[in-house]
């Protein structure tokens, strides 16, 4: 669990955080942040490098396909 303390507000506790791979976790194919906890990456893997980029992290990769991967990401997020 991740706890986020913001002064003057109630603490936030997160079991799961869903992030997009490109431009959120990575930039130009490189991880930008050190991730903690169980990670799940929802990606269409349009650049073909998701497994290589995320290989160093304990990350479940969920590949999406179709014309509207944004909608698929939203659906997958709600199912989790």
C-alpha positions as CSV (number, residue, x, y, z in Angstrom):
1,X,0.0,0.0,0.0
2,X,1.2,3.5,-0.8
3,X,0.3,6.3,1.6
4,X,0.3,9.9,0.5
5,X,0.2,12.6,3.1
6,X,-0.8,16.1,2.1
7,X,-0.7,18.8,4.8
8,X,-4.1,20.0,5.9
9,X,-5.9,17.0,4.2
10,X,-6.7,13.5,5.0
11,X,-4.0,10.9,4.1
12,X,-4.6,9.1,0.8
13,X,-4.0,5.3,0.7
14,X,-3.6,3.5,-2.6
15,X,-3.8,-0.2,-3.3
16,X,-3.5,0.2,-7.1
17,X,-2.3,2.9,-9.3
18,X,-2.8,2.5,-13.1
19,X,-0.5,4.6,-15.3
20,X,0.1,4.8,-19.0
21,X,3.5,3.6,-20.2
22,X,4.5,6.2,-22.8
23,X,5.0,9.7,-21.5
24,X,4.0,8.7,-18.0
25,X,6.3,5.9,-16.8
26,X,8.7,6.3,-19.8
27,X,10.1,8.9,-22.1
28,X,11.9,8.0,-25.3
29,X,11.7,4.3,-24.2
30,X,13.3,4.8,-20.8
31,X,11.8,4.6,-17.3
32,X,11.6,8.0,-15.6
33,X,10.6,6.9,-12.1
34,X,11.5,4.2,-9.7
35,X,8.3,2.3,-9.1
36,X,7.2,0.5,-5.9
37,X,4.6,-2.1,-5.2
38,X,2.7,-4.3,-7.7
39,X,2.6,-2.6,-11.1
40,X,0.3,-3.2,-14.0
41,X,1.0,-1.4,-17.4
42,X,-1.8,-1.1,-19.8
43,X,-0.4,-0.5,-23.3
44,X,-1.0,-1.0,-27.0
45,X,2.8,-1.3,-27.2
46,X,2.8,0.6,-30.5
47,X,6.6,1.0,-30.3
48,X,7.1,-2.6,-29.5
49,X,9.3,-2.1,-26.4
50,X,7.0,-2.5,-23.4
51,X,8.6,-5.8,-22.3
52,X,12.1,-4.4,-22.6
53,X,11.2,-1.1,-20.9
54,X,9.3,-2.7,-18.0
55,X,11.5,-5.8,-17.7
56,X,13.5,-4.4,-14.7
57,X,10.3,-3.8,-12.8
58,X,7.9,-6.3,-11.4
59,X,5.2,-5.4,-13.8
60,X,2.2,-7.2,-15.3
61,X,1.9,-6.1,-18.9
62,X,-1.6,-5.9,-20.3
63,X,-1.6,-5.5,-24.1
64,X,-4.5,-3.6,-25.6
65,X,-5.5,-3.6,-29.2
66,X,-8.2,-1.9,-31.3
67,X,-9.1,1.5,-32.6
68,X,-9.6,3.1,-29.2
69,X,-7.0,2.0,-26.6
70,X,-8.0,4.9,-24.4
71,X,-11.4,3.4,-23.9
72,X,-9.9,0.0,-23.4
73,X,-7.6,1.4,-20.7
74,X,-10.6,2.9,-18.9
75,X,-12.5,-0.4,-19.0
76,X,-9.5,-2.3,-17.7
77,X,-9.1,0.2,-14.9
78,X,-12.7,-0.2,-13.8
79,X,-12.4,-4.0,-13.8
80,X,-9.4,-4.0,-11.4
